Amino acid sequence: MQIRPALDSDWSQLWSVIRPIVREGKTYAYDRTMSEQDAKHLWLALPRRTFVCVEGDQALGTYYLKTNHAGGGAHVCNCGYMVSPAVRGKGIASKLCAHSQHIAKQLGYLAMQFNFVVSSNEVAVRLWQKLGFDVVGTLPNAFNHPELGYVDALVMFKELEQEA
């Protein structure tokens, strides 16, 4: 298994990971009918960096890393992670998050913030907490879950330890 920078040529593999998650509509506040072109722009063009986790020629997961806010907030980054439903529960999200923190530190970020973690995504909330993220805010009923109705979204934050 290797995590490497994503290339334009990886897009069809990335879309095979991203598409079912977007269409399911349970974990990201994305339009469930988002076009492939809009998804590619969102995932590959807008972020500062995008990575893919591959095994052989198969994409297992992906993440993007971007500056969370400009100006006085530019030292905090934001990431989004997606793992193929076929390989969930195998530690890939944990590896992606650890990798993203390492890259964030290399790029000079001092902290990482997740702006909108859907509270009903309990597996992700537990993982992020296990990896040192704190819930610093709750957005009541901010996410309209396709099965559960309105649920909270969490803001999660972690200061990144700087290497000496």
N, C-alpha and C positions, 0 to 999 in steps of 0.2 A: 504494500500500500504506500502510495506517495502523494504528498500534497505539494502542488506546484502552481505557479501563476496560470490562470485560465487564458486561453487564446481564443480568438474568433473562431478558429476551426473546431473548438470544443463545444460550440453552441448547441449542436443537435443533442449531444450527450447531456449538457446542462439542462436543456429544455425538458428532457425526459425525466430529470429529477425535479425540476421546478413546477412543471405543468400540473402534475397530480395534486401537489400541495396547494397551489393557487386555486385550482378547480374545486377542491374539497372545502376551502374557505373557513377552516377551523383555527388557523394559527397566525395568519398574516392579514393585515387590513388592506389587502389588494382587491381590486375588482376581480371577481371570480371569472369573468368573461374576458379578462385581459388578453390582448392579442399577443402572439408570439413576438412580433416586432417590438411592441411596447415592453414586454418582459425582457427582451434582449437589451434594450436601451437602459432599462432600470437596473439590470444586474451587471452588465458589462461596461456600459458607457459612463454612467453617473458616478460610480464609486471611485475612490482613489486607487484601490487594488481589488481584484477578484481572484480567488483561488479555487482550484478543483482538487478533490481527493479521488485518485484513480487507483484501480487495481487492474493491471494489464491495460486494455483499451476501454474499460468500463468505468464510467463516472459513478462514484458512490455518494458523493456529497459535494457541497460547494459553500463558499461564504464570500461576502463582500466586506470591505473595510472602507469607511469614509470618515471625513471630519464631521463631527456632530453639529457644530455651529461655527460660524466665522468669528473673526475678531477675538474678543476676550474669551471665547469658549473654544478656540481652535486647538487647544491642547487635549481635548476630549474627543475620542473617536466613537464611532458606532459601527456595529456589525450586524449582519443578518446571516443566518445559517439555514441550510436545507440539506436533508439527508434523504436519499432514496427510500421510499417506503419498504422496498424489498430487503434492505440491509439495516433497518433500525434495530436498536438494542445491542449493537456490536461495538459501541464505544467510539463511533466515528464523530459524532457531534462533540464529544469531549476532546478528541484529537484536533478537530477543527478549531475549537475555542482556544486550546492551548497554543496552537500555531498562530492564531490571530493575535493573541496577546504578545507573543514574541515579535511578530512583525510590527505591531503597534508600537512597541518599545523602540524597535529599530528606527521607526519613522519619527520618533520623538514625542509620541503621545504620552501623557501622564496618567490618563484614566480612560476607561471604557464605559459607555452607557448604552443600555438597551432601553429604547424609548417606549416600547409598546409590546410587552410580553403578555399574551392573553392568559389570564389567570387559570382558565380551565385546561391549559396546556401544562398539566401538573408535572409531566416528565421533564419538560424543559425548565420549569421553575425550580424543581429539585436539583437538576444538573447545574444550573447557573449558581444556585446557592452553594452547592458542593464545591464549585470552582471559585468561591470567594466573593460572589456578587451579593450585594444587599438590596433588599427592596427598599427604595427610598421614597416611593410614592405610589399611590393607588388612584387610578382614574375610574371612578365609579361608573359602571354600566357603559363603558366606552366602546365595547366591541359587541357587535350583533352576530352572535354565533348562529350558524345555520340550524342547529338542533336545540341548543340550550337557551336561545334568546339572548338578552343583554347580560353580559358578564363584564367583570372588571378587567382593566389592563394595568399592568404593573410597570413602573419605571425601576430599572435595576442598574446598579452602579458599582464599579470596582476601581480603586486606585491601582495603578500598575507599579509594581516594584521595579525601581530603576537599578540596573546593573552597575556595579562600581567599576 
